[in-house]
Amino acid sequence: MPSDVMGQKLQRAGIAVAVVLLLAFLVVYVTKWHSERGLAHDTRTGATSLPAVDVVVVRGGAAAASLTLPGETAAWYESTIYARVSGYVAKWYVDIGDQVKNGQLLALIDTPELDAELLAAKAKLQVSQAQVKVKEADAAFAASTYARWRDSPKGVVSEQEREDKKAGDSAALAQLEAARAQVNSDQADVDRLTAFEQFKRVTAPYAGTIVERRIDIGNLVTAGSSNSTTPLYRIAQDDPIRVFVDLPQSAAPDLMKVGVPATISTNDLSGHTIPGHITRTSDAIDPKARTFRAELDIPNPDRRLIPGLYVQVGFQLQNSGMSQVPAAALVFSAAGPKVAVVEGDGAIRFQPVTIGRDDGDKVELSAGVTDGERLVLNISNQIVAGEKVRVSGDEPAGSSVAMSPVR
């Protein structure tokens, strides 16, 4: 009896397990069926739905455009000061950041070799001057001797002796001239070394700011400015200060001229701007970058701008009458630039355009678009002409870029 009860319990347990497995199988099967059916529906829906695109509407009423480009400040003068004489640094008087005046003493150089050369040159000059006096005496004696022999009656002295005295007089004069020439040469050497003595005092060539000091007391300095010599100072004059900016060739009609106003700004000015104007331009386009350089000379008495500073230079361009569109609306091909126009029925039409001026993120078109047309932004290369698209939502108020119609 106990064995029969146990068998019945095992039989019922087996049936329960089988029912559970069957239910689990049915749940998995139904879930998979619903998933496959939903995926197929989504696939069919995606295949039949229209691709969504973002558009911008060409509108009239564009005002004068502004152009802001990065620029760089540069000193009015900037000089690297090297030693003109060799020696040791005895003293330096100014450091980086110091404001100096024209001719102000910057450093002193001790030159023992130059001093010795100057003393030797002066001694040699004195010897040459003494030689001149000796030659002057010899010349005077030779001249008087020749005068006596020259004026003697014929027959008293021989002609050979008279010619000999004449030759001695000429030789004495020549030796005197040579001695005087040697004095001039020695004097020039003394003057040269004396001039070099002045370069022991290193002075500022103009009023400015010391931006670099490369010397210290006891340093050996060598005269010259070769790669093997070390500069003493670097000085810059920053009032006025120059501002250089590279402008695109498309802006040449407006900006390649003297007197065009501009504004200079930088993060260091806390939102303030400095007015200026173009002082000079390169009057030539760089064939590699297709830009031209402009320079603005800015008064800088309070030294708000320093050399080497990154700045933003803003210009106001005149209204060209051309349609201005975002650069993202352009499509480039071998045939030239185009725009993708969304027709009234949603079909795409690729329209060739002519670029009149390229300002980077915006482009002015001189031909190809008209007021009210909808242009696709960043169109996919999988969308072809004639294909219908769906505009992503309605155009919010103010989201369209204001454009000027082509005239």
C-alpha positions in Angstrom: 0.0 0.0 0.0 2.6 2.6 0.8 4.3 1.8 -2.6 1.1 2.5 -4.5 0.6 5.8 -2.7 4.2 6.8 -3.5 3.7 5.9 -7.2 0.6 8.0 -7.5 2.4 11.0 -6.0 5.3 10.6 -8.4 2.8 10.3 -11.3 1.0 13.5 -10.3 4.3 15.4 -9.8 5.4 14.4 -13.4 2.2 15.6 -14.8 2.6 19.0 -13.0 6.1 19.4 -14.4 4.9 18.6 -17.9 2.1 21.2 -17.6 4.6 23.9 -16.3 7.0 23.2 -19.2 4.2 23.4 -21.7 3.0 26.7 -20.3 6.6 28.1 -20.4 6.9 27.0 -24.1 3.7 28.7 -25.0 4.7 31.9 -23.3 8.0 32.0 -25.1 6.5 31.2 -28.4 3.8 33.8 -28.1 6.3 36.5 -27.0 8.6 35.7 -29.9 5.7 35.8 -32.4 4.6 39.2 -31.2 8.1 40.5 -31.4 8.7 39.3 -34.9 5.3 40.7 -36.0 6.2 44.2 -34.4 9.6 44.2 -36.1 8.1 43.4 -39.5 5.5 46.1 -39.0 8.2 48.6 -38.1 10.3 47.6 -41.1 7.3 48.1 -43.4 6.5 51.4 -41.8 10.1 52.6 -42.1 10.3 51.5 -45.7 7.2 53.4 -46.6 7.7 56.6 -44.5 9.4 59.7 -45.9 12.8 60.8 -44.6 12.7 63.8 -42.3 14.9 66.8 -43.1 15.7 70.2 -41.5 15.1 73.2 -43.6 15.8 76.9 -43.6 13.6 79.4 -45.4 15.1 82.1 -47.6 13.6 85.4 -46.4 14.2 89.0 -47.4 15.4 91.9 -45.3 19.0 91.0 -44.5 20.9 93.9 -43.0 24.6 94.6 -43.2 26.6 91.6 -42.1 29.3 91.5 -39.5 32.6 89.6 -39.8 34.6 88.7 -36.7 38.0 87.0 -37.2 40.9 86.1 -34.9 43.8 88.4 -34.8 47.1 88.8 -33.0 48.8 91.8 -31.4 52.4 92.7 -32.1 54.8 95.3 -30.8 55.4 98.5 -32.7 59.1 97.8 -32.4 60.7 94.6 -31.0 64.5 94.2 -30.8 66.9 91.6 -29.5 69.9 93.3 -27.9 73.2 91.5 -28.3 76.6 92.5 -26.9 78.9 94.5 -29.2 82.0 93.7 -27.2 83.2 90.5 -25.6 83.7 90.3 -21.8 81.9 89.6 -18.5 78.7 91.1 -17.2 79.7 93.4 -14.4 76.2 94.7 -13.6 72.6 94.6 -14.9 70.1 97.3 -14.0 66.7 96.3 -15.4 64.6 93.1 -15.4 61.6 91.8 -17.3 58.5 94.0 -17.1 60.5 97.2 -16.5 59.7 100.3 -18.5 62.8 101.9 -19.8 63.5 105.2 -21.6 65.5 105.8 -24.8 69.2 105.6 -24.0 68.7 104.2 -20.4 71.6 102.1 -19.1 70.6 98.4 -19.0 73.9 96.6 -18.2 77.7 97.1 -17.9 80.2 94.7 -19.5 83.7 94.3 -18.1 86.2 94.0 -21.1 89.8 93.4 -19.9 91.0 92.3 -23.3 89.5 95.4 -25.0 91.0 97.7 -22.4 94.5 96.1 -23.0 94.1 96.5 -26.7 93.2 100.2 -26.3 96.3 100.8 -24.1 98.5 99.1 -26.7 97.0 101.0 -29.5 97.6 104.3 -27.7 101.2 103.4 -27.0 101.8 102.5 -30.6 100.3 105.9 -31.6 102.7 107.7 -29.4 105.6 105.8 -31.0 104.3 106.7 -34.5 104.0 110.4 -33.5 107.6 110.3 -32.3 108.7 108.8 -35.6 107.0 111.6 -37.4 109.2 114.1 -35.5 112.3 112.2 -36.3 111.4 112.0 -40.0 110.6 115.7 -40.0 114.1 116.5 -38.7 115.6 114.1 -41.3 113.6 115.7 -44.0 114.6 119.2 -43.0 118.3 118.3 -42.9 118.1 116.6 -46.3 116.3 119.6 -47.8 119.0 122.1 -46.5 121.8 119.8 -47.7 120.3 119.5 -51.1 119.8 123.3 -51.3 123.5 123.9 -50.7 124.6 121.4 -53.2 122.0 122.5 -55.7 123.2 126.2 -55.5 126.9 125.4 -55.7 128.7 126.7 -58.8 129.5 124.1 -61.5 132.9 122.6 -61.1 132.9 123.0 -57.3 130.8 119.8 -56.8 130.3 117.0 -59.1 126.9 116.4 -60.8 126.7 112.9 -59.3 127.0 114.3 -55.8 124.3 116.9 -56.5 121.9 114.2 -57.8 122.7 112.1 -54.8 121.7 114.9 -52.4 118.5 115.5 -54.4 117.6 111.8 -54.1 118.2 111.9 -50.3 115.9 114.9 -50.0 113.1 113.1 -51.9 113.6 109.9 -49.8 113.4 111.9 -46.6 110.1 113.5 -47.7 108.8 110.1 -48.6 109.7 108.6 -45.2 108.1 111.6 -43.5 104.8 110.9 -45.4 105.0 107.3 -44.5 105.4 108.2 -40.9 102.5 110.5 -41.0 100.3 107.8 -42.7 101.3 105.4 -39.9 100.2 107.9 -37.4 96.8 108.2 -39.1 96.5 104.4 -39.2 97.3 104.1 -35.5 94.9 107.0 -34.7 92.1 105.2 -36.5 92.8 102.0 -34.5 92.7 104.0 -31.3 89.4 105.6 -32.4 87.9 102.2 -33.3 88.8 100.7 -29.9 87.6 103.9 -28.1 84.2 103.5 -29.9 84.0 99.9 -28.8 84.7 101.1 -25.2 81.3 102.9 -25.4 79.6 99.5 -26.0 80.6 98.4 -22.5 77.5 100.4 -21.5 74.4 98.5 -22.9 71.6 101.1 -23.4 68.0 100.9 -24.6 67.6 101.8 -28.3 64.1 103.3 -27.6 61.5 103.6 -24.9 59.8 100.3 -24.3 59.3 97.3 -22.0 61.9 94.7 -21.2 60.2 91.4 -22.1 63.2 89.1 -21.6 66.5 89.1 -19.7 69.1 86.4 -20.5 72.2 87.5 -18.5 73.4 87.6 -15.0 76.4 89.0 -13.2 79.6 87.1 -14.2 78.2 85.7 -17.5 80.7 85.6 -20.4 79.2 87.4 -23.4 80.5 87.3 -26.9 80.2 90.1 -29.4 77.9 89.4 -32.4 74.5 87.9 -33.1 75.3 84.5 -34.5 73.6 81.2 -33.4 76.5 80.7 -30.9 76.0 84.0 -29.1 73.4 84.6 -26.3 71.3 87.8 -26.4 71.3 90.1 -23.4 67.8 91.5 -23.5 64.7 91.6 -25.6 62.8 94.9 -25.6 59.4 95.8 -27.2 57.6 99.1 -27.7 53.9 98.5 -27.2 52.5 102.1 -27.6 51.1 102.2 -30.2 50.6 98.5 -30.8 49.9 96.6 -34.0 47.0 94.2 -34.6 47.3 91.7 -37.5 44.3 89.9 -39.0 44.0 87.6 -42.0 40.9 88.4 -44.0 39.2 86.1 -46.6 39.5 87.1 -50.2 35.7 87.4 -50.4 35.9 90.4 -48.1 38.5 92.2 -50.2 36.1 94.6 -51.9 35.0 95.9 -48.5 38.1 95.6 -46.4 41.1 95.9 -48.6 41.3 99.6 -48.1 42.7 102.0 -45.5 40.4 103.6 -43.0 37.8 100.8 -42.6 36.6 100.9 -38.9 36.9 97.8 -36.7 36.6 96.8 -33.1 39.1 94.8 -31.1 38.0 92.6 -28.2 39.5 90.0 -25.9 38.6 88.1 -22.8 41.0 90.2 -20.8 38.9 93.3 -21.5 35.9 92.0 -19.7 33.5 92.7 -22.6 34.9 96.1 -23.5 36.0 96.8 -27.0 38.7 99.0 -28.5 37.9 101.0 -31.6 40.4 101.1 -34.5 40.6 101.2 -38.2 42.7 99.5 -40.9 46.0 101.3 -41.3 47.5 99.2 -44.2 46.9 96.0 -46.0 49.1 93.6 -48.0 47.2 94.5 -51.3 47.7 90.9 -52.4 46.0 87.6 -51.9 47.9 84.7 -50.4 47.5 82.0 -53.1 47.7 79.2 -50.6 45.3 80.4 -47.9 43.2 82.8 -50.2 43.5 85.5 -47.5 45.1 88.9 -47.3 46.7 90.5 -44.2 45.4 93.7 -42.7 47.1 95.8 -40.0 45.5 98.1 -37.4 47.6 100.5 -35.4 46.0 101.0 -31.9 47.0 103.6 -29.3 47.9 101.8 -26.2 48.9 104.3 -23.5 47.5 102.3 -20.6 49.0 99.0 -22.1 45.7 97.1 -22.0 47.0 95.2 -25.0 50.3 93.4 -24.9 52.3 91.9 -27.7 51.4 88.3 -28.8 47.8 88.6 -27.5 45.0 86.7 -29.2 42.2 89.1 -30.0 38.9 89.1 -31.9 38.7 91.7 -34.7 35.2 92.7 -35.8 34.2 94.4 -39.1 30.9 95.6 -40.4 30.3 94.6 -44.1 28.1 96.5 -46.4 24.8 94.9 -47.6 25.7 93.2 -50.8 22.1 92.5 -51.9 22.9 88.8 -52.1 21.0 85.9 -50.4 22.7 84.7 -47.3 22.3 81.1 -46.3 24.0 78.8 -43.8 27.0 76.9 -45.1 25.2 73.7 -44.1 22.7 74.3 -46.9 25.4 73.9 -49.6 26.1 70.6 -51.4 29.4 70.4 -53.4 29.8 68.2 -56.4 32.1 68.1 -59.5 29.6 70.4 -61.3 29.9 73.0 -58.6 28.0 74.1 -55.5 24.2 73.4 -55.2 21.4 73.7 -52.7 18.6 71.1 -52.1 15.2 72.9 -52.5 12.1 71.3 -51.1 9.3 71.8 -53.6 5.6 72.3 -52.6 4.9 68.5 -53.0 7.9 67.6 -50.8 10.1 66.6 -53.7 13.8 67.4 -53.7 15.3 69.6 -56.4 19.0 70.3 -56.6 19.6 73.9 -57.7 23.1 75.1 -58.9 24.1 78.3 -57.1 26.9 80.9 -57.4 28.8 81.8 -54.2 29.4 85.5 -54.0 31.1 85.7 -50.6 32.0 83.0 -48.1 32.1 84.1 -44.4 32.7 80.7 -42.9 29.4 79.6 -41.3 27.4 81.7 -43.7 27.6 82.1 -47.4 26.2 84.8 -49.6 24.8 83.6 -53.0 24.7 85.8 -56.0 22.5 83.5 -58.0 20.4 80.3 -57.7 17.9 81.0 -54.9 14.8 83.1 -54.5 12.8 84.5 -51.5 10.6 81.9 -49.8 12.4 78.7 -51.0 13.0 76.0 -48.4 16.6 74.7 -48.4 17.6 71.4 -46.7 20.4 71.6 -44.1 23.0 68.8 -44.0 21.2 66.7 -46.6 22.0 63.0 -46.6 23.9 61.7 -49.6 21.3 58.9 -49.9 18.6 61.4 -50.9 18.4 61.9 -54.7 16.7 64.4 -56.9 12.9 63.9 -57.1 12.7 62.0 -53.9 10.0 63.2 -51.5 10.9 64.2 -47.9 9.2 65.2 -44.8 10.1 68.5 -43.1 10.9 68.0 -39.4 8.1 69.9 -37.7 6.9 73.3 -38.5 9.3 76.3 -38.7 9.2 78.0 -35.3 8.9 81.7 -35.3 12.3 83.4 -35.8 14.1 80.1 -36.6 14.5 80.9 -40.2 17.6 82.8 -41.2 16.8 86.2 -42.6 17.9 86.3 -46.3 18.1 88.9 -49.0 16.5 87.9 -52.3 18.6 87.8 -55.4 18.2 91.0 -57.5 
